Amino acid sequence: MIEATGAQIVVKLLERQGIETVAGIPGGMVLPIYDELSKSSIDHVLVRHEQGAGFFAQGMARTTGKPAVCIATSGPGVMNLLTAVADARADSIPLVAITGQVAMSLIGTDAFQECDTFGLSFPITKHSVMVTSAAELLKAIPDAFVLAASGRPGPVLVDIPKSVQQEKIRFEAWPEPGVPDRHASRFHSRGVDMAERLASAADALTASVKPLMYLGGGCNSPDASKGIAGLLETLPMPVVSSLMGLGSVPSTHPDFAGMVGMHGSAAANRAMHEAELVLAVGVRFDDRATGLVAEFCPNARIIHVDIDAAEVNKILPSWISVIADAESALPLLAQLIREKAEGSGSGAPALRAAAAAARGEWLSAVRGFRADYERWQAGMAREASARSPYPNPGEFIAALPALAAERGIDPERVIVATDVGQHQMWAAQFYPISRPRSFLTSGSLGTMGFGLPVANGAAAANPGSRVICISGDGSIMMNVQELATLAERGWDVTVIVFDNHALGMVRQQQAYLLKGNFASSVYDRSPDLLAIAAGFGIPAIDASDPDWADRAFSGTGPRFVVCRIAQDEMVLPFVPGGKSNVEPISALLEKSSEPTAGARSGTPEALTVGGARR
């Protein structure tokens, strides 16, 4: 017979679950858990804000694919944590959030630091529960790990009153650790149904002359990436991705046309516009990717593969739908295509040969779109360099892997985390992302302050890797206090902040859409970011110094780099809300009070198309 308190049960079950690191801040309603944590094998990372704890856990989870744990006390602690929880839900990241609550006898009395954690968290979690007895923890904790990572991943919150943490119970044996089933889904296509749907998809792809693969966050895992590579070897076709899908295929892949959407590659947007068959895998067709929905892949039939049945037919109707994870579906699809290629039938070889020849021409055309787009990007960079004394942010970001490699850092061991804003889009456009789970960014919720704590979590979970956090002078101030945790732990994180003394993305939209009325987006006074970093005890580096890269990437430990950029630098292409992805921004510039030289050709003319309507 085992005798233990609720707090002892929580910590022991975390150990049995294989958890080695948790992040949080102690407070009155979680002190019993913290007392037991201090006696355990688990390393507790003291962050400086509960939002930092949630994002730290995200950094671990996003790079490993496994649920990570964060802890917060009741009331304001929980409410600070919830932004990171909502962000995890939006991007399908597996987290287990453990929160303290006032004693059971005080619930509903407006006690000190009491809030309705269950009610607040229920809409923004995959699952939320408040346990009412220590005995319930024996099931609630293992179940939280199963739910967080099974099917479509997401955050699970377990709220534990202080009295439950202090309650002592006796029980026969420790429960087995929760084992997630990545392939689990309530509406999963199975058996004959799965085979028939994939067979139909294989027939359609084999017969198609303008197919295209569209990848989302559901493809951003090593196993899914292998499945994608195998399918492309079997049936070559152009590939595009959403922001969350970046890394599913290497950005250097000859058939990768880039990211689609508002700030996506003009080549990718045109390829999507002209495709006749779209194989969409692990994507939601969110508004930032589609632009005007009625003109998104207007001539294409859609084969939608997704683990979440709720996402199928939600935005765009699918012709064929397969409810499955990419890791399972893509190898089977490739196998079926190979079998069809080897099969026989009346007229089949001739038809297949004709379709293959047409696909070859389509593939060459999309490669040409990408070449045109890259030439346009290079021309834009030259224009920017000619008009500004400051570095071009795209070129600066593109050079980072080579600069790191020259100082002994393996580019394959570099992980990039971004905050949200212009710098995020420049990183998505220009950083050569080579593998899954190496580009960490807040996609659906778009949370400023995401980058630094996520970078810390990624560094903690990936010792031996150098993490580059790309931020802006607006975003970095959102969770700048996490520099204290970084300095304390000494992780290999290089923070690079683009400083333009403005909220750059807000200012850009005001320039283009609000006739240059820069309301509250330009700082009257900016802090000395280098002095702030130095104040935390982190080496502070000015990117205008000739030896900045030596100092930023040599040796171990944290670094903080500030790169001054021009305030009128714009992220282009830019598709305003309500417009088709292939409509150029240049048509709107006459309404702007600040049409910069580099912004006059917001989309390369060769890649601008009119189009059929759905």
C-alpha positions in Angstrom: 0.0 0.0 0.0 1.3 3.5 -1.0 0.6 6.6 1.0 1.1 10.0 -0.6 -0.2 13.5 -0.6 -1.7 15.0 -3.8 1.4 17.1 -4.3 3.6 14.0 -4.0 1.3 12.2 -6.5 1.6 15.0 -9.0 5.4 15.1 -8.9 5.8 11.3 -8.9 3.5 10.9 -11.9 5.5 13.6 -13.8 8.7 11.6 -13.1 7.1 8.4 -14.2 6.0 10.2 -17.3 9.6 10.9 -18.2 9.4 14.6 -17.5 12.9 16.0 -16.7 12.2 19.8 -16.9 9.3 22.0 -15.9 9.0 25.7 -16.0 7.0 28.0 -13.7 6.9 30.4 -10.8 5.9 29.4 -7.3 3.0 31.0 -5.6 0.7 30.4 -2.6 -1.6 27.8 -4.2 1.2 25.6 -5.7 3.6 25.7 -2.7 2.9 22.0 -1.8 3.8 21.0 -5.4 7.0 23.1 -5.3 8.0 21.6 -2.0 7.9 18.2 -3.6 9.5 19.3 -6.8 12.6 20.5 -4.8 13.0 16.9 -3.6 12.5 15.3 -7.0 14.7 14.5 -10.0 12.9 17.2 -12.1 14.7 20.4 -13.0 12.5 23.4 -12.3 13.3 26.4 -14.5 12.3 29.6 -12.8 10.9 32.0 -15.4 10.1 35.6 -14.6 6.5 35.7 -15.8 3.9 32.9 -16.2 3.6 33.6 -19.9 7.3 32.8 -20.1 6.6 29.4 -18.5 4.0 28.5 -21.1 6.2 29.6 -24.0 9.2 27.9 -22.5 7.2 24.7 -22.4 6.2 25.4 -26.0 9.9 25.6 -27.0 10.5 22.2 -25.6 7.3 20.7 -27.1 7.7 22.3 -30.6 11.2 20.9 -31.0 10.6 17.4 -29.5 7.0 16.8 -30.5 6.4 15.6 -26.9 4.2 17.2 -24.2 6.0 19.6 -22.0 4.9 20.9 -18.6 4.4 24.4 -17.1 3.1 25.4 -13.7 1.3 28.5 -12.4 -0.4 29.5 -9.2 -4.0 30.6 -9.0 -5.6 33.9 -10.0 -3.1 36.2 -11.8 -0.6 33.4 -12.2 -3.1 31.3 -14.2 -4.4 34.4 -16.2 -0.8 35.3 -17.2 -0.3 31.7 -18.4 -3.4 31.5 -20.5 -2.0 33.5 -23.4 0.6 30.8 -24.0 -2.0 28.1 -23.5 -4.2 29.7 -26.2 -1.2 30.0 -28.5 -0.5 26.3 -28.1 -4.1 25.4 -28.8 -4.1 27.6 -32.0 -0.9 25.9 -33.3 -1.6 22.4 -32.1 1.2 22.2 -29.6 1.1 19.5 -26.8 1.3 21.0 -23.4 0.3 20.0 -19.9 -0.4 23.0 -17.7 -0.6 22.4 -14.0 -2.3 25.2 -12.0 -3.0 25.8 -8.4 -6.4 26.7 -7.1 -7.7 27.9 -3.7 -8.8 25.3 -1.2 -12.0 23.4 -2.0 -13.7 25.1 1.0 -13.0 28.5 -0.4 -14.1 28.0 -4.0 -16.9 30.4 -4.9 -16.2 32.8 -2.0 -14.1 35.3 -4.0 -11.1 34.2 -2.0 -7.7 35.8 -2.4 -6.3 35.0 -5.8 -9.3 33.0 -6.8 -10.5 32.9 -10.4 -12.6 30.4 -12.4 -9.6 28.7 -14.1 -11.8 26.0 -15.6 -14.2 28.4 -17.1 -11.4 30.7 -18.4 -9.4 27.8 -19.9 -12.0 25.6 -21.3 -12.5 27.4 -24.6 -8.7 27.7 -25.3 -7.5 24.2 -24.3 -7.9 20.8 -25.9 -9.1 19.6 -22.4 -9.4 21.3 -19.0 -10.3 19.7 -15.7 -10.4 20.7 -12.0 -9.7 17.7 -9.8 -11.6 17.6 -6.5 -9.7 14.9 -4.6 -6.1 13.5 -4.5 -7.4 10.1 -5.8 -8.5 11.8 -9.1 -4.9 12.8 -9.8 -4.0 9.1 -10.3 -6.0 9.2 -13.5 -6.0 12.9 -14.4 -2.3 13.3 -14.8 -1.6 10.3 -17.1 -4.7 11.2 -19.0 -3.5 14.7 -19.5 -0.4 13.4 -21.4 -2.5 11.1 -23.5 -4.9 13.8 -24.5 -2.2 16.4 -25.2 -0.4 14.3 -27.8 -3.0 12.0 -29.2 -4.6 12.8 -32.5 -4.3 16.5 -33.1 -2.0 17.8 -30.3 -3.0 20.6 -28.0 -2.7 21.9 -24.4 -4.4 20.2 -21.5 -4.9 22.1 -18.2 -5.2 20.4 -14.8 -6.4 22.7 -12.0 -5.6 21.4 -8.5 -6.9 23.1 -5.4 -4.4 23.5 -2.6 -6.4 21.3 -0.3 -6.2 18.5 -2.8 -2.4 18.9 -3.0 -2.3 18.6 0.8 -4.7 15.7 1.0 -3.1 12.3 1.9 -4.5 9.1 0.5 -3.6 5.4 0.3 -3.7 3.4 -2.9 -2.5 0.0 -4.2 0.0 1.0 -7.0 1.2 3.8 -9.2 -0.7 4.0 -12.5 1.1 3.3 -15.7 2.4 6.4 -17.6 0.0 7.8 -20.2 1.0 6.7 -23.7 -0.3 9.0 -26.4 -1.6 7.6 -29.7 -0.5 10.0 -32.4 -2.8 8.2 -34.9 -5.9 8.4 -32.7 -8.8 10.4 -33.9 -12.5 9.9 -33.3 -13.4 10.1 -36.9 -10.2 8.6 -38.3 -10.6 7.0 -41.8 -9.8 3.4 -41.3 -9.6 0.0 -43.0 -11.5 -0.2 -46.3 -12.6 3.4 -46.1 -9.0 4.6 -45.7 -7.8 2.4 -48.6 -10.5 3.5 -50.9 -10.0 7.2 -50.3 -6.2 6.9 -50.7 -6.7 4.9 -53.9 -9.0 7.6 -55.3 -6.4 10.2 -54.4 -3.6 8.1 -56.1 -5.8 7.8 -59.3 -6.4 11.6 -59.3 -2.7 12.5 -58.7 -1.5 10.0 -61.4 -3.9 11.5 -63.9 -3.3 15.1 -63.0 -1.3 17.4 -65.2 -1.0 20.3 -62.7 -0.9 18.8 -59.2 0.5 20.7 -56.2 1.2 19.7 -52.6 0.3 22.2 -49.9 1.8 21.4 -46.5 0.8 22.7 -43.1 1.8 22.3 -39.5 0.5 18.7 -39.4 3.5 17.9 -41.7 6.2 19.4 -39.4 7.6 16.2 -38.0 10.6 14.0 -39.1 8.3 11.1 -40.0 6.0 13.3 -42.0 8.9 14.9 -43.8 10.2 11.4 -44.8 6.7 10.6 -46.1 6.7 13.8 -48.1 10.1 13.1 -49.6 9.0 9.6 -50.6 5.9 10.9 -52.3 7.8 13.5 -54.2 10.3 10.9 -55.4 7.3 8.8 -56.6 5.4 11.6 -58.2 7.3 14.9 -58.5 5.1 18.0 -58.2 5.5 21.5 -56.9 5.3 22.1 -53.2 4.2 25.1 -51.1 3.6 25.5 -47.4 1.8 27.5 -44.8 3.9 29.4 -42.2 3.5 26.5 -39.8 4.5 24.0 -42.5 8.0 25.6 -43.1 10.6 22.9 -42.6 8.5 20.0 -43.8 10.6 20.1 -47.0 14.0 21.9 -47.2 13.7 25.4 -48.5 16.4 24.4 -51.0 14.4 21.6 -52.5 14.2 22.4 -56.3 10.4 21.9 -56.3 9.6 24.0 -53.2 8.0 27.3 -54.4 7.8 28.8 -50.9 5.2 29.9 -48.4 1.7 30.9 -49.6 -0.4 33.7 -48.3 -0.4 37.4 -47.3 3.4 37.6 -47.1 4.1 34.5 -49.0 6.3 33.9 -52.1 4.7 35.3 -55.3 5.9 32.0 -56.9 4.0 29.9 -54.4 0.9 32.0 -54.7 0.9 31.8 -58.5 1.5 28.1 -58.4 -1.5 27.6 -56.1 -3.6 29.9 -58.3 -2.9 27.9 -61.4 -2.9 24.3 -60.0 -5.6 21.9 -61.1 -5.3 19.5 -58.2 -4.2 20.4 -54.7 -3.0 17.7 -52.2 -3.5 19.6 -48.9 -1.9 17.8 -46.0 -2.1 19.0 -42.4 -3.4 22.4 -43.2 -6.5 24.5 -42.1 -6.8 26.9 -45.0 -6.6 29.8 -42.6 -7.2 33.3 -43.8 -3.6 34.5 -43.7 -2.8 31.7 -46.2 -5.8 31.8 -48.5 -6.4 35.6 -48.8 -9.7 35.9 -50.6 -11.1 32.4 -50.2 -13.1 32.5 -53.4 -9.9 33.0 -55.4 -7.7 30.6 -53.6 -6.7 27.7 -56.0 -9.8 28.7 -58.0 -9.4 26.0 -60.7 -8.4 23.1 -58.4 -10.0 20.1 -56.9 -8.8 19.5 -53.3 -7.6 16.3 -51.7 -7.5 17.1 -48.0 -5.6 14.9 -45.6 -5.9 16.0 -41.9 -6.0 14.4 -38.5 -8.9 16.6 -37.5 -12.2 16.0 -39.2 -13.5 19.4 -38.0 -11.0 21.1 -40.4 -12.2 19.2 -43.5 -14.7 21.2 -45.5 -14.6 24.0 -43.0 -13.2 26.7 -45.3 -13.0 25.0 -48.7 -14.8 21.9 -50.0 -12.7 18.9 -50.5 -13.1 16.5 -53.4 -11.5 13.6 -51.6 -10.9 13.7 -47.8 -8.8 11.5 -45.7 -9.0 11.8 -41.9 -5.5 10.7 -40.9 -2.1 11.9 -39.8 0.4 12.7 -42.5 2.9 10.2 -41.1 0.4 7.4 -41.8 -1.2 8.6 -45.0 1.6 9.7 -47.2 3.7 6.5 -47.3 0.5 4.6 -48.2 -0.4 7.1 -50.9 3.1 6.8 -52.4 2.9 3.1 -52.4 -0.5 3.1 -54.2 1.0 5.5 -56.8 3.9 3.2 -57.4 1.6 0.2 -57.8 -0.5 2.1 -60.4 2.7 3.1 -62.3 3.7 -0.6 -62.5 0.2 -1.8 -63.4 -1.3 -2.4 -66.8 -4.6 -1.8 -68.5 -6.1 -0.7 -71.8 -4.5 2.6 -72.8 -3.0 3.1 -69.3 0.7 3.3 -70.2 0.0 5.9 -72.9 -2.3 8.0 -70.7 0.2 7.8 -67.8 3.1 8.9 -70.1 1.1 11.8 -71.4 0.2 13.0 -67.9 3.8 12.6 -66.7 5.0 14.7 -69.6 2.5 17.4 -68.9 3.5 17.3 -65.2 7.1 17.8 -66.2 6.2 20.9 -68.1 4.2 22.2 -65.1 7.1 21.5 -62.7 9.4 23.4 -65.0 7.0 26.3 -65.1 6.8 26.6 -61.3 10.6 26.4 -61.1 10.6 29.3 -63.5 8.1 31.2 -61.2 10.6 30.7 -58.3 13.6 31.8 -60.4 11.7 35.0 -61.4 10.7 35.6 -57.8 14.3 35.2 -56.5 15.5 37.6 -59.1 12.9 40.1 -58.0 13.9 39.6 -54.4 17.5 40.3 -55.3 16.6 43.5 -57.1 14.5 44.7 -54.2 17.5 44.1 -51.9 19.7 46.1 -54.2 17.2 49.0 -54.2 17.0 48.9 -50.5 20.8 48.9 -50.1 21.0 51.9 -52.4 18.6 54.0 -50.5 19.5 53.0 -46.9 22.7 53.1 -44.8 21.3 50.2 -42.7 21.4 46.4 -43.5 18.7 44.9 -45.5 16.9 42.6 -43.1 16.3 39.8 -45.6 19.9 39.6 -46.6 21.0 39.8 -43.0 18.8 36.8 -42.1 19.7 34.8 -45.1 23.4 35.1 -44.2 23.0 33.8 -40.6 23.6 30.1 -41.2 26.8 30.7 -43.2 28.0 33.2 -40.5 27.4 30.6 -37.8 29.0 27.8 -39.8 32.2 29.9 -40.3 32.4 30.0 -36.5 32.1 26.2 -36.1 28.3 25.9 -35.6 26.7 23.1 -37.7 23.8 24.7 -39.5 21.9 21.5 -39.0 22.1 22.1 -35.2 20.7 25.6 -35.4 17.1 26.2 -34.3 15.3 29.5 -35.1 12.6 31.0 -33.0 10.9 34.2 -34.0 8.7 36.8 -32.4 5.7 38.3 -34.3 5.9 41.1 -36.8 7.9 42.1 -39.8 11.0 40.3 -38.6 8.9 37.1 -38.4 7.9 37.3 -42.0 11.5 38.2 -43.1 12.7 35.1 -41.3 10.0 33.0 -42.9 10.9 34.3 -46.4 14.7 34.4 -46.2 16.0 32.0 -43.6 17.0 28.7 -45.3 15.0 26.2 -43.2 16.3 22.7 -43.8 14.4 20.4 -41.4 11.2 19.9 -39.4 10.8 21.5 -35.9 13.7 23.9 -36.5 11.6 27.0 -37.2 9.5 28.0 -34.2 7.0 30.8 -34.6 3.6 31.8 -33.4 1.3 31.2 -36.3 -2.4 31.4 -35.7 -2.5 33.5 -32.5 0.4 35.7 -33.6 1.7 36.4 -30.1 4.3 39.1 -29.6 6.7 38.1 -26.8 6.7 34.5 -28.0 10.3 34.3 -29.3 12.6 34.7 -26.3 10.9 32.3 -23.8 10.4 29.8 -26.7 14.1 30.0 -27.6 15.0 29.4 -24.0 12.8 26.2 -23.9 14.2 25.0 -27.2 17.8 25.5 -25.9 17.0 23.6 -22.7 15.5 20.7 -24.7 18.3 20.6 -27.3 21.7 20.9 -25.6 24.4 21.3 -28.2 22.3 23.3 -30.5 22.6 27.0 -31.0 19.2 28.7 -30.9 18.7 32.0 -32.8 15.9 34.2 -31.6 14.9 36.7 -34.2 12.8 39.6 -32.7 11.9 43.2 -33.1 12.2 46.1 -30.8 8.5 45.9 -30.2 8.2 42.2 -29.5 11.3 41.8 -27.4 9.9 44.2 -24.8 6.9 41.9 -24.3 8.8 39.3 -22.4 12.2 40.9 -22.0 12.3 39.8 -18.4 13.1 36.2 -19.6 16.7 37.5 -20.3 17.1 36.9 -16.5 16.3 33.2 -16.9 18.6 33.0 -20.0 21.5 34.7 -18.1 21.0 32.5 -15.1 21.0 29.2 -17.1 23.6 30.2 -19.7 21.9 28.5 -22.7 23.3 28.8 -26.2 20.8 31.4 -27.4 21.7 34.3 -29.7 19.0 36.9 -29.6 18.9 39.2 -32.7 16.7 42.2 -32.4 15.8 44.4 -35.5 15.5 47.9 -34.2 13.5 50.5 -36.2 12.0 52.4 -33.3 8.5 51.4 -34.4 5.9 48.6 -34.3 7.0 47.7 -37.8 4.1 45.6 -39.1 1.5 47.9 -37.7 3.3 50.9 -39.3 3.5 49.0 -42.6 -0.2 48.5 -42.7 -0.8 52.1 -41.8 1.5 53.2 -44.6 -0.3 51.1 -47.2 -3.9 51.1 -46.0 -4.4 54.2 -43.8 -2.6 56.8 -45.9 0.4 56.9 -43.7 -1.4 57.8 -40.5 1.1 56.2 -38.1 -1.1 56.3 -35.0 0.7 55.0 -32.0 3.1 52.8 -34.0 6.3 55.0 -33.9 8.1 55.4 -30.6 8.7 58.8 -29.2 11.5 57.4 -27.2 13.2 54.0 -27.5 15.1 52.2 -24.8 18.8 51.3 -25.1 18.4 47.6 -25.8 22.1 46.9 -25.6 22.2 48.5 -22.1 19.2 46.4 -21.1 20.9 43.1 -22.2 24.1 44.1 -20.5 22.1 44.9 -17.3 20.9 41.2 -17.3 24.6 40.1 -17.6 24.4 39.0 -21.3 27.1 40.1 -23.8 25.5 42.9 -25.8 26.6 43.3 -29.5 26.0 46.0 -32.0 25.5 44.5 -35.5 27.2 47.6 -37.0 30.5 46.5 -35.4 32.7 44.6 -37.9 33.3 41.7 -35.5 29.7 41.3 -34.5 29.3 37.7 -35.9 32.5 36.5 -34.2 31.0 37.7 -30.9 27.5 36.4 -31.6 28.4 32.9 -32.7 31.7 32.0 -31.1 31.9 30.0 -27.9 29.0 29.1 -25.7 26.3 30.9 -23.7 23.8 33.7 -24.5 24.4 36.7 -26.8 22.2 39.7 -27.5 22.6 41.5 -30.9 20.9 44.7 -32.0 20.6 45.4 -35.7 19.4 48.9 -36.7 17.2 48.9 -39.8 15.4 51.6 -41.7 11.9 52.4 -40.5 10.5 52.3 -44.1 11.6 48.7 -44.7 8.6 46.8 -45.8 7.7 43.1 -45.9 6.8 42.3 -49.5 4.9 40.8 -51.1 1.9 42.0 -49.1 -1.7 40.9 -49.8 -4.2 43.1 -48.0 -7.2 41.5 -46.4 -10.0 40.7 -48.8 -7.7 40.5 -51.8 -6.6 37.5 -53.9 -3.1 36.2 -53.2 -2.1 37.0 -56.8 -3.2 40.7 -56.6 -0.2 43.0 -56.3 0.0 45.6 -53.5 1.4 48.2 -55.9 -2.2 49.1 -56.9 -2.8 50.4 -53.4 0.4 52.5 -53.1 -1.0 55.6 -54.6 -3.1 55.8 -51.5 -0.1 55.8 -49.2 1.9 58.8 -48.1 5.1 56.7 -48.1 5.5 54.6 -51.3 9.2 53.8 -50.9 11.3 53.0 -53.9 11.5 49.4 -53.0 7.8 49.1 -52.4 6.7 50.4 -55.8 6.8 46.9 -57.3 5.2 45.0 -54.5 4.9 41.9 -56.7 7.1 41.0 -59.6 5.1 41.7 -62.7 6.0 38.4 -64.3 4.3 36.6 -61.4 1.2 38.7 -61.3 -1.8 36.9 -62.8 -5.4 37.7 -63.4 -7.5 34.9 -62.9 -10.5 32.7 -63.2 -13.0 32.9 -60.4 -14.4 30.0 -58.5 
